[in-house]
Structure formats: structure tokens, C-alpha cells
Amino acid sequence: MSTDTMLSEAAQAGAKPRSRRMSTGTVLLIVAGALVGLSLVHQLANAPDVTSQGAIQAALQAAVPLGLAGLGGLWAERAGVVNIGLEGQMILGTWFGAWGSLEFGPWIGLLIGILGGAVGGLVHAVATVTFGVDHIISGVAMTILAPGVVRYLSYITWGSAGATQSPQVVDQVPRISVPGINGLKGLEEHQWFLVSDIAGVLRGLLYEVSLVTILAVLLIPLTAWLLWKTAFGLRVRSVGEDPRAAESLGLNVYRYKYYGVVISGAMAGLGGVYLSTVTSAIYREGQTGGRGYIGLAAMIFGNWRPGGLAVGASLFGYTDALQLRRGSESVHALLILVGALLLALAVWEFIRRNRLVAIASAVLGVLSYVLFFSVDKIPTALVQAAPYITVLVVLALAAQRLRPPAADGKPYRRGG
């Protein structure tokens, strides 16, 4: 029996039985159902922005940094290290990405920003893997340290006037469009049921898309392939599931934990570069706005899987994009769909005899419709909190099906 075969068995040791993965047909059916649901919201509530080109484009731009932060968390936790410091590593990515782009051009800036995040991951790895510092303490320290570091770097680079933001990043990574995609604009403006909504979604996803966005999207299947289809990924996962068994088979557990955490920081750094060079074309202090933590929530929502993570990031990004655009009207209209989904979930969980989740879902569903019919516009404070409320509700309802890596966050010492 080969070492990798034994590692595969070790990685599965102690794991709870997993639910069957969704087929491609099931995923496409869910996507189609979501489009029909949004189209109904569009027609019933007269809310064209829920599927407009601008809303979908904004949602994509909001989802990408969340997804990259989530991928960072996935790599670290699959190696058995909790990386609460993703927020700090994203902050490093925002500054180094902007500085590198200003000094050397967009592509070199992209690499420097990724390297900045990777260095942050390396610091976290040294603290947690080599010195055995508690993962949460190290991550919090990274998040506190990073803003101070970039504030100092801003001061010595751009002077006191630029201590909180950089000059405008003029040269950016190119954007591309699918030929002829803008021809769907007229179709979108007709406001036909489903047809116009599909046109708006396609324009949002395929018109003026940054190459960095395409790179970020491709990292999701690439991560899935590396972690589940290669010997390297098997070894990373094995140290996150059972490091003792991996050690007994001759694996250098420390090395693979370092690989996972440094790659984690690099992913978060890329998310930071995206914020400062694609989304806004300028570095600003506080630019990450807690996205590292929401990325972790997206990873947990996705059950430590790249595909589920992408769905979670898309959901949170879409909610965030709507509240930044015509927040009150769009979020108010979405209450129709949210209420229907929660009531459907309540019925499903009741059939499965999961009464606690069923009751919670039913109550939230009824409250959604009460709020929809009692007010014409959602209060601004509630609209701004919508992405965070979404995170809490989704994680609360999904908690019972989650299974993190068995050794995630547990201390490890060679031969101990």
C-alpha cells in the first residue's frame, strides 16, 4: 500500500458520514430556480435592480474579495490551522498592491500584494506552528498589527497627507467583455419576465470584467483540484484531519501546515489587492471593512468546500451590493423571496424531523412577510446591516450539517 493511499485513509479517519454531493444537474436547477425567484420579485415588487446589469456587476465585485478571503481560510483550516488573521493579511494586500501598482505597474503590483499577504500568513504560521501560540490569539494580533504597519508605511511613503490613503492608481489590470454581450442591453430594458432578467445577469457577469476577477473565479476549481485530486492536497488535508497518523507515515507535518497557512495569506492578499486596484483604484485605510471575517463565514457556510464557499460568498456579496445601490427598495423587494425560501426550508426541516430549525425558519419567514407588508422601505440602518444579518441567519440554520477538519485549531507537537 502506497504512502498516499494510507494518508487518504488517515484523512478519512474519524470523519462523520458526509452527505452526497450535488450533481451538476442539481446545481443548474438551483441556479435556474434562483433566477425565476428573482424575476418574480422583479415583477411583483417592481424592483428591476435585483437583476440589473449594474447590480450583478456590483455583486460580483463584492463577492470576489469575500471568496478569496474564504479560500484563504479554507487552505489554512484544511491544514489544521485557524486563520483569524485573514483580515490583517487582506489589509497588507491592499497596501502592497496599491504601492506596487503605483511604482511598477498593475501586474507587478498584483504580485507584490499577494506576496504581502503571504508574508502575513508566514508570520501567523511561525507563531502558531513553530511556537505553538494559540491560533485565535495570533490571528487577532495579526489583525491589530497590520493596520499599524500599513499606516507607518503610508506615512514614510506618501507623507503625512497620504497617511490614510494612496494616490490614485491610474494603470489597472485590463478589463474584457464577451463580444456582442452589450447587445443584450435592449433586451434587458424591455422588462420581460425572466428573459430580461437573464439578459441583465449575463451582462453583469460578462461585460467589462477585470482579468483579476477571472483569475479569482478560476482559483475556486483550481483549489478544489489541488486539495482533492493531487498528492500535495491529500497531504495538506491529512495534517488537518490526523497529524499523528500523517507523521507516522513519514510526512513532515510542520512543512505542510506552513504551506497551507502561507497559501492562505497569499489568497487573502490577492483579495486585498482586488479592493485597492480593481474595486476602487486607490488604497484607503479601513478598506477591508471586516471582509476577512465574512470570508471566514462564507467558508463555514460552504462546509470547508470550495464550491459551497463560492455560493456563500456570492450570497453575501449580492446582499452587500444591493444595500450599496438602491438599498431600501431592493432589500424590501427581496423580502418576498427570503420569506418564501425560509418557509420552504421550514417545511423541509419539519419533514426531516428537525423541529428546532423548522420552527426558527418558519418564524423568520413570517417576520419577513410582516416586515414587507408593514413598511414601504426598509430603515437605512437595517439595510446596511443586511449582509451581516444574512451571515448570522445562514450560519445558524446551517450549523447542524457542518463538519470542520478533525484537527482544525488543535495544537500539534512532533512526536508528542
C-alpha positions as CSV (number, residue, x, y, z in Angstrom):
1,M,0.0,0.0,0.0
2,S,1.5,3.4,-1.0
3,T,2.0,6.3,1.4
4,D,-0.6,8.4,-0.3
5,T,-3.2,5.7,0.0
6,M,-2.5,5.3,3.7
7,L,-2.7,9.1,4.0
8,S,-6.1,9.1,2.3
9,E,-7.3,6.6,4.9
10,A,-5.8,8.7,7.7
11,A,-7.5,11.8,6.4
12,Q,-10.9,10.0,6.5
13,A,-10.3,8.5,10.0
14,G,-12.9,9.7,12.4
15,A,-14.9,11.6,9.8
16,K,-18.6,11.6,10.1
17,P,-20.5,10.3,7.1
18,R,-20.9,13.1,4.6
19,S,-24.0,13.8,2.6
20,R,-23.9,13.1,-1.1
21,R,-22.5,15.8,-3.2
22,M,-24.9,17.7,-5.5
23,S,-24.7,16.8,-9.2
24,T,-24.2,19.3,-11.9
25,G,-27.8,19.0,-12.9
26,T,-28.9,19.8,-9.3
27,V,-26.7,22.9,-9.2
28,L,-28.1,24.1,-12.6
29,L,-31.6,23.5,-11.3
30,I,-30.9,25.6,-8.2
31,V,-29.4,28.4,-10.4
32,A,-32.5,28.3,-12.6
33,G,-34.8,28.4,-9.5
34,A,-32.9,31.4,-8.2
35,L,-33.3,33.3,-11.5
36,V,-37.0,32.5,-11.6
37,G,-37.4,33.7,-8.0
38,L,-35.5,36.9,-8.6
39,S,-37.6,37.5,-11.7
40,L,-40.8,37.1,-9.7
41,V,-39.5,39.6,-7.2
42,H,-38.7,42.0,-10.1
43,Q,-42.2,41.7,-11.4
44,L,-44.3,41.6,-8.2
45,A,-42.4,44.4,-6.4
46,N,-41.5,46.4,-9.5
47,A,-37.8,46.2,-8.5
48,P,-35.7,45.9,-11.7
49,D,-32.5,46.5,-9.9
50,V,-32.5,43.0,-8.3
51,T,-31.3,41.5,-11.7
52,S,-29.9,44.6,-13.4
53,Q,-26.5,44.6,-15.1
54,G,-25.3,47.1,-12.5
55,A,-26.5,45.1,-9.5
56,I,-24.9,41.9,-10.8
57,Q,-21.7,43.6,-11.6
58,A,-21.6,45.2,-8.2
59,A,-22.4,41.8,-6.6
60,L,-19.5,40.1,-8.5
61,Q,-17.1,42.8,-7.3
62,A,-18.3,42.5,-3.7
63,A,-18.2,38.6,-3.8
64,V,-14.6,38.3,-5.2
65,P,-12.7,39.6,-2.1
66,L,-15.0,37.6,0.2
67,G,-14.4,34.5,-1.9
68,L,-10.7,35.0,-1.8
69,A,-10.7,35.5,1.9
70,G,-12.8,32.3,2.2
71,L,-10.3,30.4,0.1
72,G,-7.5,31.7,2.3
73,G,-9.4,30.3,5.4
74,L,-10.0,27.0,3.5
75,W,-6.3,26.4,2.8
76,A,-5.3,27.2,6.4
77,E,-8.0,25.2,8.1
78,R,-7.6,22.2,5.8
79,A,-4.0,22.2,7.1
80,G,-5.3,22.3,10.7
81,V,-4.6,26.0,11.4
82,V,-7.4,28.5,12.2
83,N,-6.5,31.8,10.4
84,I,-8.5,34.6,12.1
85,G,-5.8,36.9,10.8
86,L,-7.2,36.9,7.3
87,E,-8.4,40.5,7.8
88,G,-4.9,41.6,8.7
89,Q,-3.5,39.8,5.7
90,M,-6.0,41.4,3.4
91,I,-5.0,44.8,4.8
92,L,-1.4,44.1,3.9
93,G,-2.6,43.1,0.4
94,T,-4.5,46.4,-0.1
95,W,-1.4,48.5,0.8
96,F,1.3,46.5,-1.0
97,G,-1.0,46.0,-4.1
98,A,-1.6,49.7,-4.4
99,W,2.0,50.7,-3.7
100,G,3.3,48.1,-6.2
101,S,0.9,49.2,-8.9
102,L,1.9,52.8,-8.4
103,E,5.6,52.0,-8.5
104,F,5.9,49.1,-11.0
105,G,2.6,48.8,-12.9
106,P,-0.6,46.7,-12.3
107,W,0.8,43.2,-12.8
108,I,3.8,43.6,-10.6
109,G,1.6,45.3,-8.1
110,L,-0.7,42.3,-8.1
111,L,2.3,40.0,-7.3
112,I,3.6,42.3,-4.6
113,G,0.2,42.5,-2.9
114,I,-0.1,38.7,-3.0
115,L,3.4,38.5,-1.5
116,G,2.4,41.0,1.2
117,G,-0.5,38.7,2.2
118,A,1.8,35.6,2.1
119,V,4.3,37.3,4.4
120,G,1.4,37.9,6.8
121,G,0.5,34.2,6.5
122,L,4.1,33.3,7.2
123,V,4.1,35.3,10.4
124,H,1.0,33.6,11.5
125,A,2.5,30.2,10.7
126,V,5.7,30.9,12.6
127,A,3.6,31.9,15.7
128,T,1.1,29.0,15.6
129,V,3.0,26.1,14.0
130,T,6.6,26.7,15.3
131,F,6.0,28.4,18.6
132,G,2.6,26.9,19.4
133,V,0.8,30.3,20.0
134,D,-2.9,29.9,20.3
135,H,-4.4,30.3,16.8
136,I,-7.0,32.8,17.8
137,I,-4.6,35.0,19.7
138,S,-2.1,35.0,16.9
139,G,-4.8,35.9,14.3
140,V,-6.2,38.7,16.4
141,A,-2.7,40.0,16.9
142,M,-2.1,39.9,13.1
143,T,-5.4,41.9,12.6
144,I,-4.3,44.5,15.1
145,L,-0.7,44.7,13.9
146,A,-1.4,45.1,10.1
147,P,-3.2,48.5,10.3
148,G,-0.4,50.0,12.3
149,V,2.2,48.6,9.9
150,V,0.5,50.0,6.8
151,R,-0.2,53.4,8.5
152,Y,3.5,53.7,9.1
153,L,4.4,52.6,5.6
154,S,1.9,55.1,4.2
155,Y,3.4,57.9,6.3
156,I,7.0,57.2,5.2
157,T,6.0,56.6,1.5
158,W,3.4,59.3,0.8
159,G,3.9,61.7,3.7
160,S,1.5,62.9,6.4
161,A,-1.1,63.9,3.9
162,G,-1.2,60.4,2.5
163,A,-1.1,58.5,5.8
164,T,-4.6,57.2,5.4
165,Q,-4.8,56.8,1.6
166,S,-2.6,56.5,-1.5
167,P,-2.6,58.5,-4.7
168,Q,-4.9,57.3,-7.4
169,V,-3.9,54.0,-9.1
170,V,-4.0,55.1,-12.8
171,D,-2.8,51.9,-14.5
172,Q,-5.1,49.0,-13.9
173,V,-5.3,45.4,-15.0
174,P,-7.3,45.3,-18.2
175,R,-11.0,44.5,-18.4
176,I,-12.5,42.4,-21.1
177,S,-16.0,41.8,-22.5
178,V,-17.6,38.9,-24.3
179,P,-18.1,40.1,-27.9
180,G,-21.6,41.2,-28.6
181,I,-22.7,40.9,-24.9
182,N,-23.7,44.6,-24.8
183,G,-26.3,43.9,-27.5
184,L,-28.4,42.4,-24.7
185,K,-29.0,45.9,-23.2
186,G,-32.1,46.5,-25.2
187,L,-33.5,43.1,-24.2
188,E,-32.8,43.9,-20.5
189,E,-34.6,47.3,-20.8
190,H,-37.8,45.6,-22.1
191,Q,-38.5,44.3,-18.5
192,W,-39.9,41.0,-19.8
193,F,-40.4,38.2,-17.2
194,L,-37.2,36.1,-16.9
195,V,-35.9,37.0,-20.4
196,S,-34.9,40.5,-19.4
197,D,-33.5,39.2,-16.1
198,I,-31.3,36.7,-17.8
199,A,-30.0,39.4,-20.1
200,G,-29.2,41.6,-17.1
201,V,-27.4,38.8,-15.3
202,L,-25.3,37.9,-18.4
203,R,-24.3,41.5,-19.0
204,G,-23.3,41.9,-15.3
205,L,-21.2,38.7,-15.5
206,L,-19.6,39.1,-18.9
207,Y,-19.3,42.9,-19.6
208,E,-16.2,44.8,-18.6
209,V,-14.8,42.1,-16.4
210,S,-11.4,42.6,-14.9
211,L,-8.8,39.9,-15.6
212,V,-8.2,39.7,-11.8
213,T,-11.9,38.7,-11.4
214,I,-11.4,35.9,-13.9
215,L,-8.3,34.8,-12.0
216,A,-10.1,34.8,-8.7
217,V,-13.0,32.7,-10.1
218,L,-10.6,30.2,-11.6
219,L,-8.9,29.8,-8.3
220,I,-12.0,28.1,-6.9
221,P,-11.9,25.0,-9.2
222,L,-8.1,25.1,-9.1
223,T,-8.2,24.9,-5.3
224,A,-10.7,22.0,-5.5
225,W,-8.5,20.1,-7.9
226,L,-5.3,20.7,-5.9
227,L,-6.8,19.8,-2.5
228,W,-8.9,16.7,-3.6
229,K,-7.2,15.4,-6.8
230,T,-3.4,15.7,-6.1
231,A,-0.9,14.1,-3.7
232,F,0.0,17.6,-2.4
233,G,-3.6,18.4,-1.5
234,L,-4.0,15.0,0.1
235,R,-1.0,15.6,2.3
236,V,-2.3,19.1,3.3
237,R,-5.7,17.6,4.2
238,S,-4.2,14.7,6.1
239,V,-2.4,17.1,8.5
240,G,-5.6,18.8,9.1
241,E,-7.5,15.6,9.8
242,D,-5.0,13.5,11.7
243,P,-1.5,14.9,12.0
244,R,-0.3,12.0,14.2
245,A,-1.2,9.5,11.6
246,A,0.4,11.6,8.9
247,E,3.6,11.9,11.0
248,S,3.7,8.1,11.5
249,L,3.7,7.7,7.7
250,G,6.8,9.9,7.3
251,L,5.1,13.2,6.5
252,N,6.7,16.5,7.6
253,V,3.6,17.9,9.3
254,Y,5.1,21.3,10.1
255,R,6.1,21.8,6.4
256,Y,2.6,21.2,5.1
257,K,1.0,23.3,7.8
258,Y,3.3,26.1,6.6
259,Y,2.3,25.5,3.0
260,G,-1.4,25.8,3.9
261,V,-1.1,29.0,6.0
262,V,1.3,30.8,3.6
263,I,-1.1,30.0,0.7
264,S,-3.9,31.2,2.9
265,G,-2.2,34.5,3.4
266,A,-1.5,34.8,-0.3
267,M,-5.2,34.3,-1.1
268,A,-6.2,36.9,1.4
269,G,-3.5,39.3,0.0
270,L,-5.0,38.9,-3.5
271,G,-8.4,39.8,-2.0
272,G,-6.8,42.9,-0.6
273,V,-5.2,43.8,-4.0
274,Y,-8.6,43.4,-5.6
275,L,-10.1,46.0,-3.2
276,S,-7.4,48.6,-3.8
277,T,-6.7,48.2,-7.5
278,V,-9.9,46.8,-9.1
279,T,-12.9,47.9,-6.9
280,S,-11.7,51.4,-6.1
281,A,-8.3,52.1,-7.8
282,I,-7.0,53.6,-4.5
283,Y,-5.8,52.4,-1.1
284,R,-7.7,53.7,1.8
285,E,-7.4,53.0,5.5
286,G,-10.1,50.6,6.7
287,Q,-10.8,49.5,3.1
288,T,-11.3,45.8,4.0
289,G,-14.2,46.6,6.3
290,G,-14.3,43.2,8.0
291,R,-14.4,41.2,4.8
292,G,-11.8,38.8,6.2
293,Y,-14.3,37.7,8.8
294,I,-17.2,37.5,6.4
295,G,-14.9,35.4,4.1
296,L,-14.5,33.0,7.0
297,A,-18.3,32.9,7.4
298,A,-18.6,32.1,3.7
299,M,-16.1,29.2,4.2
300,I,-18.0,27.8,7.1
301,F,-21.3,28.2,5.2
302,G,-19.7,26.2,2.4
303,N,-18.7,23.4,4.8
304,W,-15.0,23.8,4.2
305,R,-15.5,23.1,0.4
306,P,-14.6,25.5,-2.5
307,G,-18.0,25.1,-4.2
308,G,-20.1,25.9,-1.1
309,L,-17.7,28.7,-0.3
310,A,-18.3,30.3,-3.7
311,V,-22.1,30.1,-3.1
312,G,-21.7,31.7,0.3
313,A,-19.5,34.5,-1.0
314,S,-22.0,35.1,-3.8
315,L,-24.9,35.3,-1.4
316,F,-23.1,37.7,0.9
317,G,-21.7,39.8,-2.0
318,Y,-25.1,40.1,-3.6
319,T,-26.7,41.3,-0.3
320,D,-23.9,43.8,0.2
321,A,-24.2,45.1,-3.4
322,L,-27.9,45.7,-3.1
323,Q,-27.6,47.7,0.1
324,L,-25.0,49.9,-1.6
325,R,-27.2,50.6,-4.6
326,R,-30.9,51.2,-4.2
327,G,-30.8,49.6,-0.8
328,S,-34.2,50.3,0.7
329,E,-36.2,49.4,-2.4
330,S,-34.2,46.3,-3.4
331,V,-33.8,44.8,0.0
332,H,-37.5,45.4,0.7
333,A,-38.4,43.6,-2.5
334,L,-36.2,40.7,-1.7
335,L,-38.2,40.0,1.5
336,I,-40.7,38.3,-0.8
337,L,-38.1,35.7,-1.9
338,V,-36.5,35.4,1.5
339,G,-39.8,34.7,3.2
340,A,-40.7,32.0,0.7
341,L,-37.3,30.3,1.0
342,L,-37.5,30.3,4.8
343,L,-41.0,28.9,4.8
344,A,-39.9,26.2,2.3
345,L,-36.9,25.4,4.5
346,A,-39.3,25.1,7.5
347,V,-41.4,22.5,5.7
348,W,-38.3,20.6,4.6
349,E,-36.8,20.6,8.1
350,F,-40.1,19.6,9.6
351,I,-40.3,16.6,7.2
352,R,-36.8,15.7,8.3
353,R,-38.0,16.0,12.0
354,N,-35.5,18.8,12.7
355,R,-38.1,20.7,14.6
356,L,-35.9,23.4,16.1
357,V,-34.6,24.6,12.7
358,A,-38.1,24.2,11.3
359,I,-39.6,26.5,13.9
360,A,-36.8,29.1,13.6
361,S,-37.2,29.1,9.8
362,A,-40.9,29.5,10.0
363,V,-40.7,32.4,12.5
364,L,-38.2,34.2,10.3
365,G,-40.2,33.6,7.2
366,V,-43.4,35.0,8.8
367,L,-41.4,38.0,10.1
368,S,-40.1,38.7,6.6
369,Y,-43.6,39.0,5.2
370,V,-44.8,41.0,8.2
371,L,-41.9,43.5,7.6
372,F,-42.7,43.5,3.8
373,F,-46.4,44.4,4.2
374,S,-46.0,46.8,7.2
375,V,-43.4,49.2,5.6
376,D,-42.7,50.6,2.2
377,K,-39.0,51.0,2.7
378,I,-36.5,49.2,5.0
379,P,-34.8,51.5,7.5
380,T,-31.3,52.6,6.4
381,A,-29.7,51.1,9.5
382,L,-31.3,47.7,8.8
383,V,-30.3,47.8,5.1
384,Q,-26.7,48.5,6.0
385,A,-26.8,45.6,8.4
386,A,-28.4,43.2,5.8
387,P,-25.1,41.4,4.8
388,Y,-24.2,40.7,8.5
389,I,-27.8,39.6,9.3
390,T,-27.6,37.3,6.3
391,V,-24.3,35.8,7.6
392,L,-25.8,35.1,11.1
393,V,-29.1,33.6,9.8
394,V,-27.4,31.4,7.2
395,L,-24.8,30.1,9.7
396,A,-27.4,29.5,12.4
397,L,-29.6,27.5,10.1
398,A,-26.7,25.5,8.5
399,A,-24.8,24.8,11.7
400,Q,-26.0,21.2,12.1
401,R,-24.6,19.9,8.8
402,L,-21.1,21.4,9.2
403,R,-18.0,19.3,9.7
404,P,-14.7,21.1,10.0
405,P,-11.4,19.2,9.6
406,A,-11.0,16.9,12.7
407,A,-7.7,18.5,13.9
408,D,-8.6,22.1,13.0
409,G,-7.1,24.5,15.6
410,K,-5.7,21.7,17.8
411,P,-2.1,22.1,19.0
412,Y,0.5,19.7,17.4
413,R,4.0,18.9,18.5
414,R,6.2,16.5,16.6
415,G,6.4,13.1,18.4
416,G,4.1,14.4,21.2
